[in-house]
Amino acid sequence: MVNPPRRSVHCLATFVLAVSLTPEASLALQPLEVFAAAGRERNPAALEASANLRESGAAADAALGSVLPGISWNGRYARNQYGAGINLGALGGPDRTIVLLPENQWTGVAIATVPLLDLPNFQRIAAARTATEGTAQKLDATRLDVESAVAQSYYQVVASAALVGASNEALRVSREALRLAQEHYRAGNAAVLEVDRARAEVEQRLQQVASAELQVAVSSRALGSASGVTPDVSTSAELDPALDPEAPLSEFEKDLPAVPVVAAAARARLTADQLAAAQRLTLLPSIAGYFAESGSNAPGFAGHDWSYQGGVTLTWSVDLTTFANIRRQEARADAERAREMHTWLVAGDAIHQQWNTVVAGIARSIAARAGRQAAFEAAAQAQTRYEVGNVTQLDLLQAQRDAFIADVNRIQADADLANARAQLRLASGRSLVASTKERNSLP
């Protein structure tokens, strides 16, 4: 084979070498913390969980209000067609008329009630407060779930953008190879088959660029929907996660009791236990005091427009439904205890899985980077050997394809590693927001 023009070969070899030594580009989006913080506030799931917390706080206040003193007032006015009264003088008594039914009658009653002994409702107050604490933990858990989805979408955008950069670089190399093949053909040193192969390679790279751009569009839209922030895809930055090993698994597992989803399950179990205790306390009577002030312009024989009444009431009721409700609530408590155990196991498994995913991801990234470097060096050597006629065009194209595949593998491995590190922290209950001030105060 006659050597092609050295200027074209040197240009292509220099370009391939430059691509192999240049860091792959990915989108320099806003920092992940920006999307995570916005998602915690704007994501619909987080907004719903926040509303549930306010509702639970109001329910706890309502439970407290049921055992606090209460005042009620009732007023009534009536127009009677005929009035009625009795003159005591006609009956041998003092000259005094007692109005039994006035033509214009008004009556007012104000009653104040004070629960004195209501053990079931006292216990329900404690259960309501515990339920509110659990709802606050559910809000934290929901926000961590939102951050998890945001991180997944974020690194998908980064990986897709890096793939766009790699595909564009591969496209440029393929176009240069096509130009070189055309020069060979015009010089009579290659058949038209080599030109067709090079043109097919260019078209394949165009398809890869289009697919990568589609992934960027789809993943960036998903990221914006999850976080409420529009990703800035106008500039690029390097995708280069650290390869340092994580802290020991035990360091993450020790935080398991404080993981919001686990803490919420514990509060739910405690709430069920308190409600079961409240249901058992319905076997005891409840005692309340009351004071009523009444006013009327028809006092009758009392002779006073205003009068009061005070007393104590005792309420006690037991039937078959009482015992059935006790058994039902105790069964609910047992179910919540089982759910708590399940949540504990699932959360622990998630930490274990993500920690080992990071370990495997580090190994994958190291191997992928080494493989990429070797593949690009092989592509450069294939170009040099193609220059002197020691390899065929098929060997060159295969080397370039291997280099592109190795580049894609490196991008995916690094993106997976970065995402696994984020998911590990979220699984152990640690927010991605650097300085979160969103710890919920209970209503």
C-alpha positions as a Python dict, from the first residue, in 0.01 Angstrom:
ca = {
    (1, 'M'): (0, 0, 0),
    (2, 'V'): (134, 341, -92),
    (3, 'N'): (154, 584, 198),
    (4, 'P'): (-115, 854, 197),
    (5, 'P'): (-22, 1221, 221),
    (6, 'R'): (163, 1271, 549),
    (7, 'R'): (-8, 1601, 628),
    (8, 'S'): (-354, 1440, 650),
    (9, 'V'): (-231, 1142, 853),
    (10, 'H'): (-41, 1358, 1098),
    (11, 'C'): (-346, 1582, 1141),
    (12, 'L'): (-570, 1286, 1222),
    (13, 'A'): (-316, 1124, 1454),
    (14, 'T'): (-265, 1450, 1641),
    (15, 'F'): (-640, 1490, 1674),
    (16, 'V'): (-691, 1138, 1810),
    (17, 'L'): (-412, 1190, 2062),
    (18, 'A'): (-562, 1521, 2172),
    (19, 'V'): (-901, 1355, 2224),
    (20, 'S'): (-742, 1080, 2432),
    (21, 'L'): (-572, 1328, 2663),
    (22, 'T'): (-861, 1576, 2698),
    (23, 'P'): (-1102, 1524, 2991),
    (24, 'E'): (-1452, 1435, 2879),
    (25, 'A'): (-1700, 1715, 2910),
    (26, 'S'): (-2024, 1696, 3101),
    (27, 'L'): (-2272, 1961, 3188),
    (28, 'A'): (-2159, 2215, 3440),
    (29, 'L'): (-2505, 2232, 3589),
    (30, 'Q'): (-2584, 2421, 3900),
    (31, 'P'): (-2439, 2225, 4195),
    (32, 'L'): (-2637, 1920, 4299),
    (33, 'E'): (-2715, 2089, 4631),
    (34, 'V'): (-2913, 2357, 4446),
    (35, 'F'): (-3144, 2099, 4292),
    (36, 'A'): (-3167, 1899, 4616),
    (37, 'A'): (-3258, 2204, 4825),
    (38, 'A'): (-3516, 2320, 4572),
    (39, 'G'): (-3667, 1973, 4548),
    (40, 'R'): (-3712, 1958, 4925),
    (41, 'E'): (-3927, 2271, 4905),
    (42, 'R'): (-4096, 2251, 4565),
    (43, 'N'): (-4147, 1885, 4482),
    (44, 'P'): (-4518, 1789, 4500),
    (45, 'A'): (-4445, 1491, 4724),
    (46, 'A'): (-4263, 1716, 4971),
    (47, 'L'): (-4544, 1972, 4960),
    (48, 'E'): (-4798, 1699, 5031),
    (49, 'A'): (-4593, 1564, 5322),
    (50, 'S'): (-4561, 1917, 5463),
    (51, 'A'): (-4938, 1962, 5444),
    (52, 'N'): (-4985, 1626, 5617),
    (53, 'L'): (-4762, 1749, 5899),
    (54, 'R'): (-4975, 2060, 5948),
    (55, 'E'): (-5289, 1847, 5943),
    (56, 'S'): (-5143, 1610, 6202),
    (57, 'G'): (-5048, 1903, 6425),
    (58, 'A'): (-5402, 2036, 6405),
    (59, 'A'): (-5538, 1691, 6492),
    (60, 'A'): (-5312, 1682, 6799),
    (61, 'D'): (-5445, 2022, 6909),
    (62, 'A'): (-5801, 1898, 6858),
    (63, 'A'): (-5729, 1595, 7078),
    (64, 'L'): (-5593, 1825, 7347),
    (65, 'G'): (-5895, 2052, 7320),
    (66, 'S'): (-6129, 1760, 7394),
    (67, 'V'): (-6003, 1740, 7755),
    (68, 'L'): (-5970, 2111, 7823),
    (69, 'P'): (-6251, 2316, 7981),
    (70, 'G'): (-6510, 2423, 7727),
    (71, 'I'): (-6787, 2680, 7718),
    (72, 'S'): (-7109, 2663, 7519),
    (73, 'W'): (-7390, 2916, 7494),
    (74, 'N'): (-7744, 2883, 7366),
    (75, 'G'): (-7996, 3163, 7320),
    (76, 'R'): (-8360, 3152, 7216),
    (77, 'Y'): (-8632, 3406, 7146),
    (78, 'A'): (-9001, 3320, 7096),
    (79, 'R'): (-9314, 3524, 7028),
    (80, 'N'): (-9618, 3370, 7200),
    (81, 'Q'): (-9967, 3458, 7083),
    (82, 'Y'): (-10101, 3444, 7438),
    (83, 'G'): (-9924, 3513, 7762),
    (84, 'A'): (-9997, 3340, 8092),
    (85, 'G'): (-9943, 3433, 8453),
    (86, 'I'): (-10072, 3373, 8808),
    (87, 'N'): (-10157, 3642, 9066),
    (88, 'L'): (-10070, 3503, 9406),
    (89, 'G'): (-10306, 3753, 9575),
    (90, 'A'): (-10603, 3575, 9428),
    (91, 'L'): (-10482, 3260, 9597),
    (92, 'G'): (-10446, 3426, 9938),
    (93, 'G'): (-10081, 3501, 9895),
    (94, 'P'): (-9891, 3825, 9847),
    (95, 'D'): (-9998, 4058, 9570),
    (96, 'R'): (-9751, 3930, 9316),
    (97, 'T'): (-9790, 3812, 8960),
    (98, 'I'): (-9581, 3520, 8842),
    (99, 'V'): (-9525, 3520, 8466),
    (100, 'L'): (-9546, 3166, 8335),
    (101, 'L'): (-9546, 3244, 7963),
    (102, 'P'): (-9470, 3596, 7839),
    (103, 'E'): (-9574, 3711, 7497),
    (104, 'N'): (-9209, 3791, 7412),
    (105, 'Q'): (-8999, 3520, 7565),
    (106, 'W'): (-8620, 3497, 7570),
    (107, 'T'): (-8400, 3233, 7725),
    (108, 'G'): (-8021, 3205, 7748),
    (109, 'V'): (-7803, 2928, 7887),
    (110, 'A'): (-7421, 2923, 7920),
    (111, 'I'): (-7254, 2598, 8024),
    (112, 'A'): (-6891, 2541, 8121),
    (113, 'T'): (-6768, 2179, 8133),
    (114, 'V'): (-6444, 2059, 8290),
    (115, 'P'): (-6327, 1698, 8234),
    (116, 'L'): (-6196, 1571, 8565),
    (117, 'L'): (-6111, 1210, 8488),
    (118, 'D'): (-6102, 1097, 8123),
    (119, 'L'): (-5813, 852, 8095),
    (120, 'P'): (-5888, 727, 7740),
    (121, 'N'): (-5879, 1079, 7596),
    (122, 'F'): (-5571, 1168, 7799),
    (123, 'Q'): (-5396, 872, 7638),
    (124, 'R'): (-5526, 970, 7294),
    (125, 'I'): (-5363, 1311, 7336),
    (126, 'A'): (-5026, 1142, 7384),
    (127, 'A'): (-5094, 925, 7079),
    (128, 'A'): (-5179, 1231, 6871),
    (129, 'R'): (-4856, 1404, 6970),
    (130, 'T'): (-4659, 1090, 6886),
    (131, 'A'): (-4837, 1068, 6551),
    (132, 'T'): (-4736, 1426, 6478),
    (133, 'E'): (-4375, 1343, 6554),
    (134, 'G'): (-4402, 1047, 6318),
    (135, 'T'): (-4550, 1268, 6045),
    (136, 'A'): (-4255, 1505, 6086),
    (137, 'Q'): (-4023, 1210, 6035),
    (138, 'K'): (-4223, 1110, 5727),
    (139, 'L'): (-4171, 1459, 5591),
    (140, 'D'): (-3796, 1420, 5636),
    (141, 'A'): (-3811, 1076, 5473),
    (142, 'T'): (-4010, 1215, 5179),
    (143, 'R'): (-3757, 1493, 5132),
    (144, 'L'): (-3475, 1238, 5128),
    (145, 'D'): (-3669, 1038, 4867),
    (146, 'V'): (-3700, 1355, 4661),
    (147, 'E'): (-3327, 1416, 4691),
    (148, 'S'): (-3265, 1059, 4581),
    (149, 'A'): (-3471, 1110, 4265),
    (150, 'V'): (-3303, 1445, 4204),
    (151, 'A'): (-2956, 1294, 4239),
    (152, 'Q'): (-3047, 1011, 4003),
    (153, 'S'): (-3171, 1256, 3742),
    (154, 'Y'): (-2879, 1491, 3800),
    (155, 'Y'): (-2612, 1233, 3729),
    (156, 'Q'): (-2814, 1103, 3436),
    (157, 'V'): (-2799, 1452, 3287),
    (158, 'V'): (-2426, 1471, 3355),
    (159, 'A'): (-2363, 1130, 3199),
    (160, 'S'): (-2582, 1206, 2898),
    (161, 'A'): (-2406, 1536, 2840),
    (162, 'A'): (-2067, 1368, 2866),
    (163, 'L'): (-2187, 1115, 2614),
    (164, 'V'): (-2284, 1400, 2381),
    (165, 'G'): (-1931, 1534, 2408),
    (166, 'A'): (-1777, 1192, 2347),
    (167, 'S'): (-2009, 1129, 2053),
    (168, 'N'): (-1923, 1464, 1897),
    (169, 'E'): (-1553, 1396, 1932),
    (170, 'A'): (-1599, 1052, 1777),
    (171, 'L'): (-1797, 1215, 1497),
    (172, 'R'): (-1514, 1456, 1427),
    (173, 'V'): (-1264, 1171, 1416),
    (174, 'S'): (-1493, 976, 1180),
    (175, 'R'): (-1529, 1275, 949),
    (176, 'E'): (-1153, 1317, 941),
    (177, 'A'): (-1121, 947, 860),
    (178, 'L'): (-1375, 992, 580),
    (179, 'R'): (-1177, 1282, 438),
    (180, 'L'): (-861, 1073, 453),
    (181, 'A'): (-1031, 780, 280),
    (182, 'Q'): (-1151, 1011, 6),
    (183, 'E'): (-797, 1139, -45),
    (184, 'H'): (-671, 781, -65),
    (185, 'Y'): (-939, 702, -324),
    (186, 'R'): (-858, 1006, -533),
    (187, 'A'): (-489, 915, -518),
    (188, 'G'): (-570, 565, -633),
    (189, 'N'): (-447, 407, -311),
    (190, 'A'): (-785, 279, -187),
    (191, 'A'): (-1101, 131, -325),
    (192, 'V'): (-1440, 301, -313),
    (193, 'L'): (-1533, 44, -48),
    (194, 'E'): (-1313, 225, 206),
    (195, 'V'): (-1490, 552, 133),
    (196, 'D'): (-1829, 386, 180),
    (197, 'R'): (-1717, 232, 509),
    (198, 'A'): (-1592, 566, 636),
    (199, 'R'): (-1916, 736, 529),
    (200, 'A'): (-2121, 469, 708),
    (201, 'E'): (-1911, 525, 1019),
    (202, 'V'): (-1989, 897, 1007),
    (203, 'E'): (-2362, 828, 979),
    (204, 'Q'): (-2346, 590, 1274),
    (205, 'R'): (-2176, 859, 1482),
    (206, 'L'): (-2448, 1106, 1383),
    (207, 'Q'): (-2707, 863, 1518),
    (208, 'Q'): (-2514, 836, 1843),
    (209, 'V'): (-2500, 1214, 1878),
    (210, 'A'): (-2876, 1238, 1822),
    (211, 'S'): (-2945, 966, 2080),
    (212, 'A'): (-2720, 1132, 2335),
    (213, 'E'): (-2886, 1471, 2280),
    (214, 'L'): (-3225, 1307, 2326),
    (215, 'Q'): (-3110, 1165, 2659),
    (216, 'V'): (-2993, 1509, 2768),
    (217, 'A'): (-3330, 1662, 2680),
    (218, 'V'): (-3528, 1389, 2858),
    (219, 'S'): (-3310, 1368, 3169),
    (220, 'S'): (-3284, 1745, 3209),
    (221, 'R'): (-3663, 1772, 3190),
    (222, 'A'): (-3694, 1500, 3457),
    (223, 'L'): (-3444, 1686, 3675),
    (224, 'G'): (-3636, 2011, 3637),
    (225, 'S'): (-3966, 1841, 3720),
    (226, 'A'): (-3823, 1674, 4032),
    (227, 'S'): (-3653, 1986, 4166),
    (228, 'G'): (-3846, 2279, 4025),
    (229, 'V'): (-3521, 2430, 3894),
    (230, 'T'): (-3443, 2454, 3523),
    (231, 'P'): (-3101, 2294, 3458),
    (232, 'D'): (-2843, 2517, 3293),
    (233, 'V'): (-2705, 2307, 3008),
    (234, 'S'): (-2519, 2588, 2835),
    (235, 'T'): (-2170, 2516, 2973),
    (236, 'S'): (-1969, 2206, 3057),
    (237, 'A'): (-1761, 2072, 3346),
    (238, 'E'): (-1561, 1762, 3419),
    (239, 'L'): (-1717, 1441, 3547),
    (240, 'D'): (-1446, 1316, 3780),
    (241, 'P'): (-1572, 1156, 4104),
    (242, 'A'): (-1321, 1081, 4377),
    (243, 'L'): (-1190, 727, 4394),
    (244, 'D'): (-1120, 736, 4769),
    (245, 'P'): (-1280, 449, 4964),
    (246, 'E'): (-1585, 521, 5179),
    (247, 'A'): (-1589, 508, 5557),
    (248, 'P'): (-1650, 160, 5702),
    (249, 'L'): (-1999, 21, 5665),
    (250, 'S'): (-2045, 30, 6042),
    (251, 'E'): (-2015, 410, 6035),
    (252, 'F'): (-2326, 429, 5820),
    (253, 'E'): (-2518, 150, 5993),
    (254, 'K'): (-2488, 318, 6333),
    (255, 'D'): (-2713, 595, 6201),
    (256, 'L'): (-2991, 347, 6119),
    (257, 'P'): (-3217, 431, 6419),
    (258, 'A'): (-3210, 798, 6320),
    (259, 'V'): (-3294, 738, 5953),
    (260, 'P'): (-3625, 927, 5908),
    (261, 'V'): (-3815, 635, 5757),
    (262, 'V'): (-3709, 411, 6048),
    (263, 'A'): (-3787, 680, 6305),
    (264, 'A'): (-4129, 734, 6145),
    (265, 'A'): (-4204, 361, 6167),
    (266, 'A'): (-4105, 364, 6534),
    (267, 'R'): (-4339, 657, 6600),
    (268, 'A'): (-4620, 479, 6416),
    (269, 'R'): (-4572, 171, 6633),
    (270, 'L'): (-4567, 381, 6950),
    (271, 'T'): (-4882, 563, 6839),
    (272, 'A'): (-5059, 231, 6788),
    (273, 'D'): (-4949, 112, 7133),
    (274, 'Q'): (-5083, 432, 7292),
    (275, 'L'): (-5414, 401, 7109),
    (276, 'A'): (-5442, 40, 7225),
    (277, 'A'): (-5382, 153, 7583),
    (278, 'A'): (-5646, 425, 7538),
    (279, 'Q'): (-5892, 168, 7414),
    (280, 'R'): (-5832, -48, 7721),
    (281, 'L'): (-5893, 253, 7944),
    (282, 'T'): (-6246, 282, 7809),
    (283, 'L'): (-6331, 12, 8065),
    (284, 'L'): (-6302, 286, 8331),
    (285, 'P'): (-6566, 556, 8390),
    (286, 'S'): (-6511, 919, 8298),
    (287, 'I'): (-6594, 1205, 8534),
    (288, 'A'): (-6660, 1568, 8440),
    (289, 'G'): (-6779, 1879, 8619),
    (290, 'Y'): (-7013, 2140, 8478),
    (291, 'F'): (-7147, 2485, 8564),
    (292, 'A'): (-7449, 2638, 8390),
    (293, 'E'): (-7586, 2992, 8410),
    (294, 'S'): (-7943, 3041, 8284),
    (295, 'G'): (-8140, 3356, 8216),
    (296, 'S'): (-8506, 3402, 8116),
    (297, 'N'): (-8785, 3655, 8141),
    (298, 'A'): (-9015, 3368, 8241),
    (299, 'P'): (-8855, 3251, 8569),
    (300, 'G'): (-9169, 3080, 8689),
    (301, 'F'): (-9196, 3010, 9059),
    (302, 'A'): (-8819, 3062, 9113),
    (303, 'G'): (-8874, 3431, 9092),
    (304, 'H'): (-8527, 3510, 8953),
    (305, 'D'): (-8442, 3592, 8595),
    (306, 'W'): (-8088, 3451, 8636),
    (307, 'S'): (-7988, 3127, 8808),
    (308, 'Y'): (-7700, 2884, 8801),
    (309, 'Q'): (-7651, 2511, 8837),
    (310, 'G'): (-7333, 2313, 8905),
    (311, 'G'): (-7264, 1945, 8930),
    (312, 'V'): (-7056, 1639, 8845),
    (313, 'T'): (-7135, 1374, 8585),
    (314, 'L'): (-7010, 1017, 8572),
    (315, 'T'): (-7026, 819, 8250),
    (316, 'W'): (-6954, 449, 8221),
    (317, 'S'): (-7055, 211, 7947),
    (318, 'V'): (-6940, -144, 7872),
    (319, 'D'): (-7069, -384, 7608),
    (320, 'L'): (-6941, -637, 7356),
    (321, 'T'): (-6819, -367, 7118),
    (322, 'T'): (-6590, -234, 7392),
    (323, 'F'): (-6392, -557, 7406),
    (324, 'A'): (-6402, -597, 7027),
    (325, 'N'): (-6253, -250, 6983),
    (326, 'I'): (-5979, -334, 7232),
    (327, 'R'): (-5884, -646, 7035),
    (328, 'R'): (-5892, -455, 6708),
    (329, 'Q'): (-5662, -182, 6834),
    (330, 'E'): (-5421, -435, 6982),
    (331, 'A'): (-5410, -612, 6645),
    (332, 'R'): (-5327, -279, 6477),
    (333, 'A'): (-5045, -230, 6723),
    (334, 'D'): (-4906, -574, 6637),
    (335, 'A'): (-4927, -489, 6266),
    (336, 'E'): (-4740, -161, 6322),
    (337, 'R'): (-4474, -352, 6516),
    (338, 'A'): (-4428, -586, 6219),
    (339, 'R'): (-4412, -291, 5979),
    (340, 'E'): (-4150, -127, 6195),
    (341, 'M'): (-3938, -443, 6182),
    (342, 'H'): (-3980, -459, 5804),
    (343, 'T'): (-3884, -92, 5764),
    (344, 'W'): (-3577, -143, 5982),
    (345, 'L'): (-3462, -438, 5771),
    (346, 'V'): (-3528, -262, 5440),
    (347, 'A'): (-3342, 51, 5551),
    (348, 'G'): (-3047, -156, 5672),
    (349, 'D'): (-3042, -350, 5345),
    (350, 'A'): (-3045, -22, 5151),
    (351, 'I'): (-2739, 108, 5339),
    (352, 'H'): (-2561, -224, 5287),
    (353, 'Q'): (-2646, -229, 4917),
    (354, 'Q'): (-2541, 130, 4850),
    (355, 'W'): (-2216, 91, 5043),
    (356, 'N'): (-2121, -216, 4842),
    (357, 'T'): (-2234, -41, 4524),
    (358, 'V'): (-1983, 234, 4600),
    (359, 'V'): (-1709, -25, 4657),
    (360, 'A'): (-1790, -191, 4325),
    (361, 'G'): (-1826, 148, 4157),
    (362, 'I'): (-1475, 251, 4261),
    (363, 'A'): (-1334, -68, 4110),
    (364, 'R'): (-1539, -16, 3794),
    (365, 'S'): (-1425, 345, 3756),
    (366, 'I'): (-1059, 254, 3803),
    (367, 'A'): (-1087, -24, 3547),
    (368, 'A'): (-1292, 189, 3306),
    (369, 'R'): (-1040, 473, 3317),
    (370, 'A'): (-754, 236, 3256),
    (371, 'G'): (-946, 70, 2975),
    (372, 'R'): (-1025, 405, 2816),
    (373, 'Q'): (-662, 512, 2825),
    (374, 'A'): (-552, 183, 2671),
    (375, 'A'): (-822, 200, 2403),
    (376, 'F'): (-729, 554, 2301),
    (377, 'E'): (-362, 463, 2291),
    (378, 'A'): (-449, 164, 2074),
    (379, 'A'): (-651, 391, 1844),
    (380, 'A'): (-357, 629, 1814),
    (381, 'Q'): (-122, 339, 1738),
    (382, 'A'): (-366, 201, 1480),
    (383, 'Q'): (-368, 542, 1314),
    (384, 'T'): (10, 550, 1303),
    (385, 'R'): (32, 199, 1165),
    (386, 'Y'): (-238, 277, 912),
    (387, 'E'): (-16, 561, 796),
    (388, 'V'): (264, 322, 704),
    (389, 'G'): (29, 57, 571),
    (390, 'N'): (70, -202, 848),
    (391, 'V'): (-302, -226, 929),
    (392, 'T'): (-616, -212, 722),
    (393, 'Q'): (-893, 42, 739),
    (394, 'L'): (-1109, -215, 919),
    (395, 'D'): (-847, -238, 1195),
    (396, 'L'): (-845, 139, 1227),
    (397, 'L'): (-1223, 163, 1240),
    (398, 'Q'): (-1242, -114, 1499),
    (399, 'A'): (-983, 58, 1715),
    (400, 'Q'): (-1176, 383, 1698),
    (401, 'R'): (-1500, 205, 1788),
    (402, 'D'): (-1330, 35, 2083),
    (403, 'A'): (-1204, 373, 2198),
    (404, 'F'): (-1554, 520, 2181),
    (405, 'I'): (-1705, 226, 2370),
    (406, 'A'): (-1434, 253, 2636),
    (407, 'D'): (-1510, 625, 2665),
    (408, 'V'): (-1881, 554, 2713),
    (409, 'N'): (-1803, 288, 2974),
    (410, 'R'): (-1585, 532, 3165),
    (411, 'I'): (-1857, 798, 3159),
    (412, 'Q'): (-2121, 555, 3284),
    (413, 'A'): (-1894, 411, 3552),
    (414, 'D'): (-1804, 754, 3688),
    (415, 'A'): (-2165, 873, 3682),
    (416, 'D'): (-2279, 555, 3860),
    (417, 'L'): (-2010, 599, 4123),
    (418, 'A'): (-2102, 961, 4192),
    (419, 'N'): (-2469, 867, 4216),
    (420, 'A'): (-2394, 569, 4443),
    (421, 'R'): (-2206, 793, 4687),
    (422, 'A'): (-2506, 1029, 4698),
    (423, 'Q'): (-2752, 741, 4742),
    (424, 'L'): (-2543, 597, 5027),
    (425, 'R'): (-2566, 920, 5222),
    (426, 'L'): (-2938, 948, 5158),
    (427, 'A'): (-2995, 586, 5263),
    (428, 'S'): (-2823, 660, 5594),
    (429, 'G'): (-3045, 962, 5652),
    (430, 'R'): (-2798, 1233, 5551),
    (431, 'S'): (-2927, 1514, 5334),
    (432, 'L'): (-2728, 1626, 5030),
    (433, 'V'): (-2800, 1986, 5124),
    (434, 'A'): (-2480, 2114, 5284),
    (435, 'S'): (-2640, 2327, 5556),
    (436, 'T'): (-3004, 2235, 5581),
    (437, 'K'): (-3214, 2445, 5816),
    (438, 'E'): (-3530, 2248, 5756),
    (439, 'R'): (-3547, 2045, 6076),
    (440, 'N'): (-3915, 2049, 6150),
    (441, 'S'): (-4042, 2199, 6472),
    (442, 'L'): (-4350, 2016, 6586),
    (443, 'P'): (-4677, 2211, 6572),
}
